Structure formats: structure tokens, C-alpha cells
Amino acid sequence: MSKVVYPYIPNSVPEVKIQMLKELGLKSVEEIYAEIPEHLRFKGTMNLPEPLLSEYELRRHVEGILAQNKTCTEYLNFLGGGTWQHYVPEVCDTINSRDEFLTAYVGDAYADHGKFQAMFEYASMVGDLLGFDVVSTPTFDWGMAAGYSMRMAARITGRNQVLVTKTISPDRYLCIQNLVKPNLELQFVDYDQQTGLLNLEDFKAKISANTAAVYFENPSYLGSIETQAEDIAAIAHNNGALCLVGADPSSLGVLSPPSSYGADIACGDLQPLGIHMNAGGGLAGFIASRDEEKYVAEYPTQLWGLTPTVAEGEYGFGDVYFERTSYASREHAKDFLGTQTALWGITAGVYLALMGPQGMAELGEGIMQRVAYAIELLKTIPGIKVPVLSSPSFKEFVVDFDATGKKVADINKQLLEHKIFGGKDLSVKFPELGNSALFCITEVHTQADIHRLVDALRQVLA
């Protein structure tokens, strides 16, 4: 057994390890891994530095690794595609770092009534934004929320096919596939490559008596605003299917809420609402619907509601339809819940309370104005085609570099020399769009930032 003692790792003292193994009736640590087949076990030497026994040395080592990262503080960022750089008001960080909130857990045993109220307030404000009465506690991310929404639709309709618009985020689609298999069948619906909108004829041809729901995003992953949303919902309903809409909440100050054009369930990500971009976190999905029993009974998450108590004039916050949950029904519950992203729900609530309806409208207007301004400047650069899709766009838009003779990867590499993160390369996942990239502009971008991007591209493409 190793004689090395890591002061920052609990129970790494050899004598303590021996004592623990003895208590478990084991002779070596290897016996703990006995269930893992021999051929799957790593036998080599991991590419790690020699043990750093001083916590100070370890910290310096890790900080040295982290210093190699290029951040959006140092670089000008135009990357989006699922995580977006929005401004985070200081009050969001201040409140979500308070001890009484600082946990991802949403379960009963780990919460108090103050936290219940905070979650209720978050759900109420997101509901106002979406035009729905019921909002879930946060899921891990948008992909999880979308997959759960599809499973809800399947349970409600008793059908197993879901039609998905082809303009969905490829990464999100992979997450959904994992969540719905093997019970649901996913099928793509084509999009119009001129407008970026869902192809209604292809949708009509594919919807059937097996279709539980159609799922589209508004705005789409490619930034297009779906102007046919009412038609899509009507076709779904006429065929006995539900209409599921993935919505970016930062767009809802200027776009109509999903409930207004016939959506039955809405989902999306809370990250644009006061939550920093960060690797491995910062995402949190939401699910919302009308306050009807057939929907409420199928939620896979906890729901917080307001109800009178036994004391006249007193109200309390608590679980809604508790029998759905694994706390009440164990293996017969609708789905898993427990460790989630409750902290981000509270943060989103703080952000929405700070912004208010007028703030959200100004946020959306500011983003659309910046996008329009950037497109007008970018189209003056020889070889660049923008906008590629003719429909209105929000926050993100496609730029075609085909005529420049340069690949997006090479252009982005050269933009790094100007300390700029360029657009997300679409040439692999969306080959029909050619050598294109998805650019993202939010309220953090100034007029000078946009001019800096345009000037850098002129030099890179010269």
C-alpha cells in the first residue's frame, strides 16, 4: 500500500486505509473493483505529475494549468450555440452565494420553507414570461427538459413518436436521444434552407396517429424566429398530438410567449437569466405548461405551490401532486428527481425580479438591434454572405464564408490572434449550409466590439 499521505485527501493515511479495508472484510482496494471486468480496467501509468504533497504546491500547479485557458474576459467572444455570454448583475451572485441557498439540492430534507418560497417565486416569474401557470423545478439543462417534455407528451397521448425540427442543437439532440430511448421514436422534420423555418409540407407528410408531439425551438439553434408557430401547433392538435416548444427566455421580452401560439408544453434553459457561463455547470432546464391535471400529473420534477394552512389567513409553500415523485412512489414515480439545479432557479428568479417586464423588453430589443447592426456591417466584407437565412433572427445568425476560400476553422484560428472567439463552425453538423459559422451577439457587445470583429475579419480574409 502506498506510503504517500495526501493531506488534502481524507483517509489517505495508510494505517487508516488498512483499518477501513479490515472493517469491510477486504484485503485490498482492488477487491472493491471486482465487479468491473478485468479487460476494462486501466493497467498503465496515468499521465500525472509526481505527487504534490504540499497543498500550496498543488494550488500553484492547478493555477498554472488554468492560466493556459483563454477566457471571455480577456478575449472578445462571439460564440454561443447553447451557452451564451450575457451580463450577470452582481446581485445574482450575491444572493445565490448565501448559505441558505448554496446547494443544487431541491429535495425536502435539504430545504426549508424559505427555500420553498424562493423556488415558488422563481417558478411564478418564469411562468409569467412563458404565459404558463405551472413551471418545474430546474432540471440539469435544456436537453434534459426537452427529453422529459417528450416523455410527458408520450404518457399523456399514449403514443411513442416525436417529430423534431432539424434545426435543433446537435448536442441537445444527443442528450434527448439518451433520455427517451428505448421508449420513444424520434424523427427529424426538414427545414427550409432559404428561411430556416420548419418545412410544413414535410411536417404534414410525417405526422401520424403515432405522433405524440412535435418539438421545435423558437428561436431555433440557427437563430431563426419561427413565424409559422401557430400553423405548426394547429397541425399537431388536428392530429391529436401535442405542441412542444423550446424557448430561449432572453427572447421573451420581444417575442410572444409559447402559450400564445398554441404550445402545450414549453422548455428551455435558465442560463441566460443571470447565470455565468462555466464549464460543467451554469445550465438549468425548465418545463412549463397550463395548470391542467393531465399535465401536472406527468411532471418528472418537484413542483412548488402556495396553499392555505390550518391557521386562518396564513399561507405556506409546499409540494404539488407529491404522489408523482420518487419520494412518495419510489420506483413507481414518473421519473427521477433529487439532485438538480435548484440554485440556478433561485438565481433566475433574482434576475427576473431585478429586470422586470420592461427590463426584459429592453434586453430583447437591445440584442435584436445589435444583431441587425452587425449583419449590416458584415455584409460589406467581400466573400461573406450574411444573413444566410432570410427569416428574422434573435441573438444568433449564420455567416457563410464559402466565397472567401477559407475554412471556418482557419478563420477562427486567425481571429484568436486578434483576441477574438469567432462563430461556432457549422460545416460538420450542418453541411447543407456550406462553410458557415454561427455567430452570437448579446447585450454585452458594444458598437466598438462589433466594429472590432468586422475589422479583424477584413484583415483575416484579405
Secondary structure, 3 states (H helix, E strand, C coil): CCCCCCCCCCCCCHHHHHHHHHHHCCCCHHHHHCCCCHHHCCCCCCCCCCCCCCHHHHHHHHHHHHCCCCCCCCCEECCCCCCCCCCCCHHHHHHHCCCCCCCCECCHHHCCHHHHHHHHHHHHHHHHHHCCCEECCCECCHHHHHHHHHHHHHHHHCCCEEEEECCCCHHHHHHHHHHHCCCCEEEEECECCCCCCECHHHHHHHCCCCEEEEEEEECCCCCECCCCHHHHHHHHHHCCCEEEEEECHHHCCCCCCHHHHCCCEEEEECCCCCCCCECCECCCEEEEECCCHHHHCCCCCCCEEEEECCCCCCEEEEECCHHHCHHHHHHHCCCCCCECCHHHHHHHHHHHHHHHHHHHHHHHHHHHHHHHHHHHHHCCCCCCECCCCCCCECCEEEEECHHHCCCHHHHHHHHHCCCEECCEECCCCCHHHCCEEEEECCCCCCHHHHHHHHHHHHHHHC
